[in-house]
């Protein structure tokens, strides 16, 4: 059962990445997470927002939607862009794969998101955008 939710829309500017990370951490704080859990959430959100800025919009301005929901024990985070989309999601999720090798990208974004969150799903339509859904259990179910 959802106990709270929020939605934020930001421009795909690099200085908004830190803002989004802090907003989600503040929202998650309602569940009294550990410092490590907050750090995990902030890292995953940072990677997802950075992917939108660099890959979805190629450093051009676009909109990024950030939606969060809380249940009694978990946070659910959706990060949505309306950029160019991902042609091959499975390839993009491979460790060290990058579509921008000349731009000094590490290809670790999805790997980092998966390692810091309990669940990650990616939906994308080429030319229409991408939705990244992440889940993190904060408290063990009673």
VENLIN-V391525 format. One record per pair of residues at least 12 apart in sequence whose ideal C-beta (glycine too) atoms are under 10 Angstrom apart, sorted by the first residue. I is the first residue (numbers start at 0). J is the second residue. If there is no record, write none. Layout:
BEGIN
I:J
I:J
END
This chain:
BEGIN
0:70
0:71
1:68
1:69
1:70
1:71
1:75
2:29
2:30
2:68
2:69
2:70
2:71
2:72
3:26
3:29
3:30
3:67
3:68
3:69
3:70
3:74
4:26
4:66
4:67
4:68
4:69
4:75
5:22
5:23
5:25
5:26
5:65
5:66
5:67
5:68
5:69
6:64
6:65
6:66
6:67
6:68
6:77
7:19
7:22
7:23
7:26
7:63
7:64
7:65
7:66
7:67
8:62
8:63
8:64
8:65
8:66
8:79
9:22
9:48
9:51
9:62
9:63
9:64
9:65
10:52
10:56
10:60
10:61
10:62
10:63
11:48
11:49
11:51
11:52
11:53
11:55
11:56
11:57
11:58
11:59
11:60
11:61
11:62
11:63
11:80
11:81
11:82
12:52
12:56
12:58
12:60
12:61
12:63
13:48
13:49
13:52
13:53
13:58
15:48
15:51
15:52
15:63
15:65
16:44
16:45
16:46
16:47
16:48
16:49
16:51
16:52
16:63
17:41
17:45
17:48
18:48
18:65
19:41
19:44
19:45
19:47
19:48
19:49
19:51
19:63
19:65
19:76
19:78
20:37
20:40
20:41
20:42
20:43
20:44
20:45
20:46
20:47
20:48
20:49
20:65
21:41
21:44
22:44
22:65
22:67
23:37
23:40
23:41
23:43
23:44
23:45
23:47
23:48
23:65
23:67
23:74
23:76
23:78
23:133
24:36
24:37
24:38
24:40
24:41
24:44
24:74
25:37
26:40
26:65
26:67
26:68
26:69
26:74
26:76
27:39
27:40
27:41
27:44
27:67
27:69
27:73
27:74
27:76
27:135
27:137
28:40
28:137
29:69
29:74
29:137
30:69
30:70
30:71
30:72
30:73
30:74
30:135
30:136
30:137
30:138
31:137
31:138
32:74
32:135
32:136
32:137
32:138
33:137
33:138
35:115
36:74
36:115
36:135
36:136
36:137
36:138
37:135
37:137
38:115
39:111
39:112
39:114
39:115
39:116
39:117
39:133
39:135
40:67
40:74
40:76
40:115
40:116
40:133
40:135
40:137
41:115
42:111
42:112
42:114
42:115
42:116
43:76
43:78
43:108
43:111
43:112
43:113
43:114
43:115
43:116
43:119
43:131
43:133
43:135
44:65
44:67
44:76
44:78
44:112
44:115
44:116
44:131
44:133
45:108
45:111
45:112
45:115
46:78
46:107
46:108
46:109
46:110
46:111
46:112
46:113
46:115
46:116
46:131
46:133
47:63
47:65
47:76
47:77
47:78
47:79
47:80
47:108
47:109
47:111
47:112
47:116
47:119
47:121
47:129
47:131
47:132
47:133
48:63
48:65
48:78
48:80
48:131
49:104
49:108
50:63
50:78
50:80
50:82
50:85
50:91
50:104
50:108
50:109
50:112
50:121
50:129
50:131
51:63
51:64
51:65
51:78
51:79
51:80
51:81
51:82
51:128
51:129
51:131
52:80
52:82
53:82
53:97
53:98
53:99
53:102
53:104
53:108
54:80
54:82
54:83
54:84
54:85
54:91
54:97
54:98
54:99
54:102
54:104
54:108
54:129
55:79
55:80
55:81
55:82
55:83
55:84
55:85
55:123
55:128
55:129
56:80
56:81
56:82
56:83
56:128
57:82
57:83
57:99
57:102
58:102
59:82
61:80
61:81
61:82
61:83
61:128
62:79
62:80
62:81
62:82
62:128
63:78
63:79
63:80
63:81
63:82
63:128
64:77
64:78
64:79
64:80
64:81
64:128
64:130
65:77
65:78
65:79
66:78
66:79
66:130
66:132
67:133
68:134
69:137
70:134
70:136
70:137
70:138
70:140
71:137
71:138
71:140
71:141
72:135
72:136
72:137
72:138
72:139
72:140
72:141
73:117
73:118
73:134
73:135
73:136
73:137
73:138
73:140
74:116
74:117
74:133
74:134
74:135
74:136
74:137
75:118
75:132
75:133
75:134
75:135
76:112
76:116
76:119
76:131
76:132
76:133
76:134
76:135
77:120
77:122
77:130
77:131
77:132
77:133
78:112
78:129
78:130
78:131
78:132
78:133
79:122
79:128
79:129
79:130
79:131
79:132
80:123
80:127
80:128
80:129
80:130
80:131
81:126
81:127
81:128
81:129
82:123
82:126
82:127
82:128
82:129
83:98
83:123
83:125
83:126
83:127
83:128
83:129
84:122
84:123
84:124
84:125
84:126
84:127
84:128
84:129
85:98
85:109
85:121
85:122
85:123
85:124
85:125
85:128
85:129
86:98
86:123
86:125
87:123
87:125
88:109
88:120
88:121
88:122
88:123
88:129
89:121
91:106
91:108
91:109
91:121
91:123
91:129
92:106
92:108
92:109
92:110
92:112
92:113
92:119
92:121
93:106
93:109
93:110
94:106
94:107
94:109
94:110
94:111
94:113
95:107
95:110
96:108
96:109
96:110
108:131
109:121
109:131
112:131
112:133
113:133
115:133
115:135
116:131
116:132
116:133
116:134
116:135
116:136
117:133
117:134
117:135
117:136
117:137
118:132
118:133
118:134
118:135
118:136
119:131
119:132
119:133
119:134
120:132
120:133
120:134
121:133
END
